[in-house]
Amino acid sequence: MFMCSSATRLISDACDRRLAVRELVTLRFHVTICPHCRRYRQQLAVIQRLVQLCTGDHLSPEAVSASVRRVLKRQGLDPDAFPRS
């Protein structure tokens, strides 16, 4: 049986490498039926996007803040619920 621990490992691995067809099919099936792993995948995608936005040297702090707020809103999250730096 494919467990959530295996799914989260593959979700993380997919950030760094291309998954094999068997891994991809197994993961897609699991994420389809598991709301927890589906949410983890969504959260990881948000984190990746935020890191990409925040690592740009050419961006002002205001631009980063505005971009972060947009990403959070797109994910259905309340930007005001997160602390500001």
C-alpha positions in Angstrom: 0.0 0.0 0.0 1.3 3.5 -0.9 1.5 5.6 2.3 1.4 9.3 2.8 5.0 9.3 3.9 6.0 7.9 0.5 3.7 10.5 -1.2 5.2 13.4 0.6 8.7 12.2 -0.3 7.8 12.0 -3.9 6.1 15.4 -3.8 9.3 16.9 -2.5 11.5 14.9 -4.9 9.4 16.3 -7.8 10.8 19.7 -7.0 14.4 18.5 -7.6 14.0 15.9 -10.3 11.7 14.5 -12.9 9.7 11.6 -11.5 9.7 8.2 -13.3 6.4 7.4 -15.0 5.5 4.8 -12.3 6.2 7.2 -9.5 4.2 9.9 -11.2 1.2 7.7 -11.8 1.3 6.3 -8.3 1.6 9.8 -6.8 -1.2 11.2 -8.9 -3.6 8.5 -7.8 -2.7 8.9 -4.2 -3.1 12.7 -4.3 -6.5 12.3 -6.0 -7.8 10.3 -3.0 -5.8 11.9 -0.1 -6.8 15.4 0.9 -3.8 15.7 3.2 -1.2 15.0 0.6 -3.1 17.2 -1.9 -2.9 20.1 0.6 0.8 19.4 1.2 1.5 19.6 -2.5 -0.4 22.9 -2.7 1.5 24.3 0.3 4.9 23.2 -1.2 4.0 25.0 -4.5 3.2 28.2 -2.6 6.5 27.9 -0.7 8.4 27.4 -3.9 6.7 30.4 -5.5 7.4 32.6 -2.5 11.1 31.6 -2.5 11.4 32.5 -6.2 9.8 35.9 -5.5 11.9 36.6 -2.5 15.3 35.7 -4.0 15.3 38.3 -6.7 17.9 40.9 -5.8 16.3 43.4 -8.1 13.0 43.5 -6.1 12.3 46.1 -3.5 10.8 44.9 -0.2 7.5 46.5 -1.2 7.5 44.6 -4.4 8.2 41.3 -2.6 5.5 42.0 -0.1 2.9 42.8 -2.8 3.9 39.7 -4.7 3.6 37.5 -1.6 0.2 38.9 -0.9 -1.0 38.1 -4.4 0.3 34.5 -4.2 -1.4 34.0 -0.9 -4.7 35.4 -2.2 -4.5 33.1 -5.3 -4.2 30.1 -2.9 -7.3 31.2 -1.0 -5.3 32.3 2.0 -5.7 35.6 4.0 -2.5 37.6 3.6 -3.3 39.6 6.7 -3.2 36.4 8.8 0.6 36.2 8.2 3.1 38.3 10.1 4.8 41.0 8.2 8.5 41.5 8.4 
